[in-house]
Amino acid sequence: MKVSPDELLYTKEHDWIFFAGMAAYTGISRFKLTGISGIDNIALFDYKSGDTIEQGAILLNLHYREYIVPVYAPVACTLLDVNEIVRSGLWDLIVEAPEQEGWLFKVVPAQNDNNHLLSPGFYKERYPTDSIFNHNLR
């Protein structure tokens, strides 16, 4: 998936969503991954295609050393698919390109109530990822 960073909307929990017609892609923001250089394990919650998911529900937990990083549903939705990288163990893409190929879920949003989502400009200004603490500067 190739998308401009200006097309992503964010939650205050640092998860993102990209609306692509009737469907949407979701994932974890680069900022939320600050300090994480790899993923040791992923605990995927027991959702399957067609399940209805509430906004804010935990979709999976990323494990890195002693840290557990939850990933939340940015909007109420119906699950369509989980990115193959989650199940196949290609987790490096989640860390290397979290807002591109590292997307996690494809969903159908339940409604267009996006008032709680943060614009890309506001989010990037408030949570810059170019600081010295960025995980890309290992």
C-alpha positions in Angstrom: 0.0 0.0 0.0 1.4 3.4 -1.0 -0.2 6.4 0.5 0.9 9.9 1.3 1.4 10.6 5.0 -1.0 13.5 4.5 -3.8 11.0 3.9 -3.6 9.3 7.3 -5.7 10.2 10.3 -4.5 9.4 13.8 -5.9 8.6 17.2 -4.6 10.0 20.5 -3.4 6.4 21.2 -1.1 6.7 18.2 -2.9 4.4 15.8 -3.8 5.5 12.3 -6.4 4.9 9.6 -6.4 5.5 5.9 -9.8 5.6 4.2 -9.8 4.0 0.7 -13.3 4.2 -0.6 -15.6 1.9 1.4 -12.7 0.2 3.1 -9.9 1.5 5.3 -6.4 0.4 6.4 -5.3 0.7 9.9 -1.9 0.4 11.7 0.4 1.8 14.3 2.1 5.1 14.1 5.9 5.5 13.8 5.8 7.7 17.0 4.2 4.8 19.0 7.1 2.6 17.9 9.8 5.0 19.2 12.5 3.0 20.8 11.4 -0.3 19.4 13.9 -1.8 17.0 12.2 -5.1 16.4 9.2 -7.2 17.4 9.7 -10.4 19.4 6.1 -11.6 19.2 2.6 -10.6 18.2 -0.5 -11.6 20.2 -3.4 -11.3 17.7 -6.8 -11.1 19.4 -9.4 -13.7 18.3 -11.0 -11.6 15.5 -11.9 -13.1 12.1 -13.1 -11.7 8.9 -16.6 -10.4 9.2 -16.4 -9.6 12.9 -17.7 -6.3 14.2 -15.2 -4.4 16.3 -15.8 -1.5 18.6 -13.8 1.7 18.4 -10.9 1.5 20.9 -10.9 -2.4 21.1 -7.5 -3.9 21.3 -6.8 -5.7 18.0 -3.3 -7.1 18.8 -0.4 -6.6 21.2 3.2 -6.2 19.9 5.9 -7.6 22.2 9.4 -6.2 22.3 11.6 -7.3 25.2 9.6 -6.5 28.3 7.3 -4.0 26.5 3.8 -4.7 25.3 2.4 -2.2 22.8 -1.4 -2.5 22.2 -2.9 -1.6 18.8 -6.4 -0.3 19.0 -9.2 -0.1 16.4 -9.3 3.6 15.4 -13.0 3.5 14.5 -15.9 1.1 14.9 -15.6 -1.3 12.0 -16.0 -4.7 10.4 -12.8 -6.7 9.9 -12.0 -7.6 6.3 -8.5 -8.8 6.5 -5.2 -9.0 8.5 -2.0 -8.1 6.7 -0.2 -11.2 5.8 3.0 -9.9 7.4 1.3 -10.3 10.8 0.7 -14.1 10.4 3.8 -14.9 8.4 6.2 -13.3 10.9 7.6 -10.6 8.6 7.3 -8.2 11.5 10.3 -6.1 10.5 8.0 -4.3 8.0 5.8 -3.1 10.9 8.8 -1.3 12.4 10.5 -0.2 9.1 7.3 1.0 7.4 4.5 1.3 10.0 2.5 3.8 8.0 2.9 2.0 4.6 3.6 -1.7 4.0 3.4 -2.3 7.7 -0.3 -1.7 7.9 -2.1 -4.2 10.1 -5.8 -4.5 9.3 -8.2 -3.8 6.4 -11.6 -2.9 7.7 -15.0 -1.4 6.7 -15.7 1.6 8.9 -19.1 1.5 10.6 -19.8 5.2 10.2 -18.2 8.4 9.2 -17.9 9.8 12.7 -14.3 10.8 12.5 -14.4 13.8 14.9 -12.1 12.1 17.3 -9.3 11.5 14.7 -6.4 13.9 14.5 -5.3 15.5 11.2 -1.9 14.5 9.8 -0.6 18.1 10.2 -1.7 18.4 13.8 -0.4 14.9 14.7 3.0 15.3 13.0 3.5 18.7 14.7 2.6 17.4 18.1 4.4 14.0 17.8 7.5 14.4 15.6 9.3 11.3 14.6 12.6 13.0 13.6 13.9 13.4 17.2 17.1 11.8 18.4 14.9 9.1 20.1 13.5 7.8 16.8 14.0 4.0 16.5 15.4 4.5 13.0 18.6 6.0 14.5 19.7 2.8 16.1 
